């Protein structure tokens, strides 16, 4: 049951990262934004929107990839901390 919960949370995290990218192609909610929040448009692409007008705009895909790597790394570290056994680090005989 615990593994299924973490698997669902990981899938939701991946979905959120996909929504932030330029690759989101689904239009699942109205133009007014998700839950009426205009900052969450149905076409996604939030990384490009956040970087628009900055000098970092041409590197949007690279920054998104690095950000995904960091978020997934932190998620893995959190998972490891939540699932470690008390004696996992004590390998002294």
C-alpha positions in Angstrom: 0.0 0.0 0.0 2.8 2.4 0.9 4.6 1.7 -2.4 1.4 2.4 -4.3 1.0 5.7 -2.6 4.6 6.7 -3.4 4.1 5.6 -7.0 1.0 7.7 -7.3 2.8 10.7 -5.8 5.7 10.2 -8.2 3.3 10.1 -11.2 1.6 13.3 -10.0 5.0 15.0 -9.7 5.9 13.9 -13.2 2.6 15.2 -14.5 3.3 18.6 -12.9 6.8 18.7 -14.4 5.3 17.8 -17.8 2.8 20.6 -17.4 5.5 23.2 -16.7 7.4 22.1 -19.9 6.7 23.1 -23.5 5.6 19.6 -24.3 2.2 19.8 -22.6 -0.4 19.2 -25.3 -3.6 18.5 -23.4 -6.2 21.2 -22.9 -8.2 19.8 -20.0 -9.7 23.0 -18.5 -11.2 26.2 -19.8 -9.2 29.3 -20.9 -9.7 31.0 -17.5 -7.2 28.7 -16.0 -7.3 25.7 -13.6 -9.7 26.5 -10.8 -10.0 30.0 -12.2 -6.4 30.8 -11.7 -5.2 32.6 -14.8 -1.6 31.7 -14.1 -2.4 28.1 -14.8 -3.5 28.1 -18.5 -4.7 25.0 -20.2 -1.8 24.9 -22.7 0.9 24.6 -20.1 4.4 25.9 -21.0 4.9 27.7 -17.7 8.7 27.6 -17.9 8.7 29.6 -21.2 6.1 32.0 -19.7 8.2 32.6 -16.6 11.4 33.2 -18.6 9.8 35.4 -21.3 11.6 38.7 -21.6 14.7 37.6 -19.7 18.2 36.7 -21.0 17.5 33.1 -20.0 14.6 32.6 -22.4 16.7 30.9 -25.1 17.7 28.3 -22.5 14.2 27.4 -21.4 14.5 23.7 -22.3 17.9 23.3 -20.6 16.7 25.1 -17.5 13.5 22.9 -17.4 15.6 19.7 -17.7 18.0 20.8 -14.9 15.0 21.8 -12.8 13.4 18.4 -13.4 16.6 16.6 -12.4 16.8 18.6 -9.2 13.2 18.1 -8.3 13.4 14.3 -8.9 16.6 14.1 -7.0 15.1 15.9 -4.0 12.0 13.6 -4.2 14.3 10.5 -4.2 16.2 11.9 -1.1 12.9 12.5 0.6 11.6 9.0 -0.2 14.9 7.5 1.1 14.5 9.4 4.4 10.9 8.4 4.8 11.5 4.7 4.1 14.8 4.0 5.7 15.0 1.6 8.6 16.5 2.7 11.9 19.5 0.4 11.6 20.2 1.0 7.9 23.2 3.3 8.5 24.8 1.1 11.3 27.0 -1.3 9.4 29.6 -1.6 12.1 30.4 -5.1 13.4 
